[in-house]
């Protein structure tokens, strides 16, 4: 999906690409619709738009679990999914209506740096 850097979502994708050039994929996702607002992939095997829809369900299910556990004073900051060779990070905006989906190679990327990049860029989406 091509993205325009003159939109907030497109600017976030470009900023993440600038700060983590070796990433596998990135997308800004609307939680209500599950649609990618902007995305980029450096891998032919990862379609960020498809991943956006499925990862929206991950976020929604966690939100439902938090409601069932009566964790009203808590909010999801991020979700980390570790695979054999990849890290998948979902960084939610403070109001929880959007998230940044990031895929990086676990052997080539420092998790702390990736999280900091997402924290800094997520603030642009509010």
N, C-alpha and C positions, 0 to 999 in steps of 0.2 A: 504494500500500500504506500503510494507516494504521500508525503506529508509536506505541509506548508509551514515554514518556520515563523510565519506571521500570526499563527494561532498559539494559544498557550500550550496545547498538547504537542504541537509540532516543535515548539521551542524547547520543551522538556526533552523530547526525543533527541533533538540536535545537541543539547547540553550533555545528556548522558553519553551520546556517541563521542563527543569531544573529550569527556573526562575518562571514559572507559572504551578506548578505540578497539580493544580486542574482544568486545562482548559478542555473544552469539546472536541474541535478539533482544529487542526492547519494544514495549507498547504502552501507551496510555489508554486505560480502559474505563468506560463508564459502567459503574456497578448496576445501575437500574436496567440498562439495555443489554449489557454484556458485550457491547460493540467496542472495537478499538477505534479511538479517536485519531490516533497517529501511531505508526509503527515502522520498524526497520528490522531486517534480518540479514545476518552475514552467513547464514546457513541455508542451503536449499532444503534441508530436512525439517526446519522449524518454520511453521506458518504462524506468525504472531496473532493473526486475526482468529484462527481456530483456537489457539491456546487461550486467547482472551475470553472466549465464551466459556470454556471449561474452567478456567481459573476464577471466573466470576462465580461459578457454583461453589467453588472451594470457599470463597469469601462469604457468600450467603449462608452456607451451612455452618461456618464458624460463628457467624452472627446469631444464627438460630440457637446454636449450642450455648452461647453466652447468655442469651435470653432465658433459656431453660435452666441454666445454672444460677440465674438471678445475679448476674455480674453487671448490674446497671451502671456502676461507677467506672467500669473499665471500657477501653476502646482498643481496637486492634491497631497496632502500629505497623507491624509487618509480619509476614508469614514466610518462613524459609522451608524449602523442600530440597533435600539433598539427594541427588542421584549418583550413580557410580562415577561419572566424569563431569557432571554439571551441577551448578547451584541455580535454583529457580527462586527468585525473590519477588514477593508481592508487597509493595510499599503503599499503604493506604494514605489518603489525605486525611487531615485531622477530622473532617466532617464525615468521612467514610463513603463519599459518593463517587470517588474515582480511585484508581490505583495504578501504579507503575509496575509493569511486569518486566522482569529482567532475567535473562539467561546468560550465565557466564561459565567458562570452563573452570572447574574447581581447582585444577592444578596450576592455572595461570593467573588467577585473580585472587587478590586479598579480600576476604569477606568484609573486613572492617572498612576498607576503602569503598567497596561497592555499596555498603549500607550508608556510608556518609554521603556518597554521591546521590543516592536516592533520597535521603533525608533533605538535602539541600535543594534538590530539584522539585520534590513533592510540594514544597511551600509555594511554588509558582502556580499551582493548579487551583488554589483557593480564591 
